[in-house]
Amino acid sequence: MRDSSRPFAITLDVGTSLINETGSWRTRRPVYVDRLPPCNNTCPAGENIQAWLYLAEEGDYEGAWQEILKHNPMPAVMGRACYHTCEGACNRGAVDEAVGIHAVERFLGDLANKHGWMPDYEAEPSGKKILVIGAGPAGLACAYHLTRMGHAVTIADASDKAGGLLRYGIPRYRLPNEVLDGDIKRIEKMGVNFQMNTYIEDMLKAKEDGGYDALFVAVGAQLSRDAALPGDGTV
């Protein structure tokens, strides 16, 4: 079986092998071209899209989901909220249409939440305590990856529920709360400690009082972009 972690080249030249049975090309030796796939290159989360699509195509849905989790802790959310630049760069679009990457990611994320899958990783406890300020997407992702590295992580947020603009800025028809909660609960089950309704006024004092070795500030994008609709005062 081919190593799914190694990308493979896809030739998109107009096919001639079925029409031209002779020619100089018939004596050319195939060459493996090791290049970063366009979809991987444009992914904001840095996912190895080609690898997990291969696993999904083979029917290994949990393996595909685990591959996504190496870079992205919230596949069900990203499968809905991401603007999928990967599809705009997809080579398949030169043949017929781009692969529906975000739809597959959404399917895998929903399947994982339905069956309660957990990340498969091994990490020796580092003995380090990290404080993450903000439970939005940046804070959640930071806490997730730090936990995978073996650190003990606490998230403090002034809101009553985690999610940040994922919860309070995206309409529910686009990102239902139960989908967001499913991805967040998995991070909590990994051992991340959530301290909601907690406003940090002095970050350095909070770090010192809590005995934390480091802190990560993830207060997020506090200002929204105006919709520029007639009558709202912006146009």
C-alpha positions in Angstrom: 0.0 0.0 0.0 1.3 3.5 -0.9 2.6 5.6 2.0 -0.2 8.1 2.5 2.1 10.6 4.1 4.0 11.0 0.8 2.4 13.2 -1.9 2.0 11.9 -5.4 2.1 13.8 -8.7 -1.0 14.2 -10.8 -0.6 14.8 -14.5 -3.2 17.2 -15.9 -1.9 17.5 -19.5 -4.5 16.7 -22.1 -4.5 12.9 -22.5 -3.0 11.5 -25.7 -2.2 8.0 -24.8 -5.5 6.7 -26.1 -5.2 8.6 -29.4 -1.5 8.6 -30.2 -0.2 5.1 -29.9 3.3 6.2 -31.1 5.5 9.1 -30.4 8.6 10.1 -28.6 6.8 10.1 -25.2 6.5 6.3 -25.3 10.2 5.9 -24.5 10.3 8.4 -21.7 10.7 7.0 -18.2 8.1 8.2 -15.6 9.7 10.6 -13.1 8.4 11.1 -9.6 7.9 14.8 -9.0 7.9 15.7 -5.3 6.0 18.9 -5.0 3.7 20.4 -2.4 0.1 19.9 -3.7 -1.7 23.2 -4.4 -4.5 22.3 -1.9 -2.0 21.7 0.9 -0.2 24.9 0.0 -3.2 27.1 0.3 -4.8 25.5 3.4 -5.0 28.1 6.2 -4.7 25.3 8.8 -1.7 23.6 7.1 -3.5 20.3 6.6 -2.0 17.4 4.6 -5.2 17.4 2.5 -3.9 14.9 0.0 -3.0 12.4 2.7 -6.4 12.4 4.4 -8.4 12.4 1.2 -6.5 9.3 0.2 -7.4 7.6 3.5 -11.0 8.7 3.1 -11.1 7.3 -0.4 -9.8 4.0 0.9 -12.7 3.9 3.5 -10.4 4.6 6.5 -12.6 7.5 7.8 -11.2 7.5 11.3 -7.6 7.4 9.9 -8.4 10.3 7.7 -9.9 12.2 10.6 -6.8 11.5 12.7 -4.6 12.9 9.9 -6.6 16.1 9.9 -6.2 16.4 13.7 -2.4 16.6 13.3 -3.0 20.2 12.2 -6.6 21.1 12.8 -8.4 20.4 16.1 -11.9 21.2 14.8 -12.7 19.5 11.5 -16.5 19.7 11.9 -16.3 23.4 12.4 -13.8 24.0 9.7 -15.8 21.9 7.3 -18.5 24.6 7.6 -16.8 27.9 8.5 -13.6 27.7 6.3 -13.7 29.5 3.0 -11.9 26.5 1.4 -9.1 28.2 -0.6 -7.9 24.6 -1.2 -10.7 24.1 -3.7 -9.8 27.2 -5.6 -6.3 25.9 -6.1 -7.3 22.3 -6.8 -5.7 20.9 -9.9 -8.8 18.8 -10.6 -10.6 22.0 -11.6 -8.5 22.0 -14.9 -10.1 18.7 -15.8 -13.7 19.0 -14.7 -14.3 20.5 -11.2 -12.5 20.9 -7.9 -12.7 18.1 -5.3 -15.2 19.0 -2.6 -12.6 19.0 0.1 -14.6 21.0 2.7 -17.6 18.7 2.3 -15.4 15.7 3.0 -13.9 17.4 6.0 -17.3 18.2 7.3 -18.5 14.6 6.9 -15.4 13.3 8.8 -15.9 15.9 11.5 -19.5 15.0 12.0 -18.8 11.3 12.0 -16.1 11.8 14.7 -18.5 13.7 16.9 -21.2 11.1 16.4 -19.0 8.2 17.4 -17.0 10.0 20.0 -13.6 9.5 18.4 -10.6 10.9 20.3 -7.2 12.1 19.0 -4.6 9.3 18.9 -1.4 10.7 20.2 1.3 10.0 22.8 2.9 12.7 24.9 5.0 12.5 28.1 3.9 15.1 30.7 6.3 18.0 30.4 5.5 19.4 33.9 4.8 22.8 32.3 1.7 24.8 33.0 0.3 27.1 30.3 -2.4 29.7 30.6 -4.3 30.6 27.5 -6.3 33.8 27.6 -9.3 33.5 25.3 -11.5 30.6 24.3 -11.9 31.5 20.7 -10.5 29.6 17.7 -6.9 30.7 18.4 -7.1 29.9 22.1 -8.7 26.5 21.5 -6.2 25.6 18.8 -3.3 26.6 21.0 -4.6 24.7 24.0 -5.1 21.6 21.8 -1.7 21.5 20.3 0.0 22.3 23.6 -1.9 19.4 25.2 -0.6 17.1 22.4 2.9 18.2 23.4 2.4 17.1 27.0 1.7 20.5 28.7 -1.0 21.2 31.2 -3.2 23.9 29.8 -5.8 26.2 31.3 -8.1 28.4 29.2 -9.6 31.5 30.8 -12.3 33.5 29.1 -14.7 36.2 30.1 -17.7 34.6 28.3 -19.9 32.0 29.8 -19.2 29.5 26.9 -16.2 28.8 24.8 -16.0 29.4 21.1 -15.5 33.2 20.7 -16.7 34.5 17.4 -17.3 30.9 16.3 -20.2 30.9 18.7 -21.2 34.6 18.8 -20.3 35.8 15.4 -21.3 33.0 12.9 -25.1 32.5 12.3 -26.4 29.2 13.6 -27.6 28.0 10.2 -23.9 28.1 9.1 -22.4 26.7 12.3 -24.9 25.1 14.7 -24.0 25.2 18.4 -24.1 21.5 18.8 -21.4 21.1 16.1 -19.2 23.6 17.8 -19.8 22.1 21.2 -18.8 18.7 19.9 -15.4 19.8 18.8 -14.9 21.8 22.0 -15.9 19.0 24.3 -13.3 16.8 22.7 -10.6 19.3 23.6 -11.9 19.4 27.1 -11.8 15.6 27.3 -8.1 15.8 26.4 -7.5 17.4 29.7 -7.7 21.1 29.0 -9.1 23.1 32.0 -11.7 25.7 31.0 -12.3 28.6 33.4 -15.2 30.5 31.9 -16.6 33.8 33.2 -13.1 34.7 34.2 -11.8 38.1 33.2 -8.1 38.6 33.4 -7.2 42.2 34.3 -3.5 41.7 34.9 -2.0 38.9 32.8 1.4 38.8 34.4 -0.1 38.7 37.9 -2.4 35.8 36.7 0.6 34.0 35.4 2.5 34.4 38.6 -0.4 33.7 41.0 -1.3 30.5 39.0 2.2 29.2 38.8 2.2 29.1 35.1 5.3 28.7 33.0 4.0 30.7 30.1 0.8 32.4 28.8 -0.7 32.8 25.4 -2.9 35.8 24.6 -5.8 34.9 22.2 -8.3 37.7 22.7 -9.3 37.4 19.1 -10.7 39.8 16.5 -12.8 42.1 18.7 -14.0 44.3 15.9 -16.3 43.0 13.3 -16.3 44.0 9.6 -19.3 46.1 8.6 -21.7 44.4 6.2 -22.0 47.7 4.2 -25.8 47.3 3.7 -28.0 50.2 2.7 -29.6 51.8 5.7 -27.1 50.6 8.3 -25.1 53.8 8.4 -22.0 52.5 6.6 -23.0 53.4 3.0 
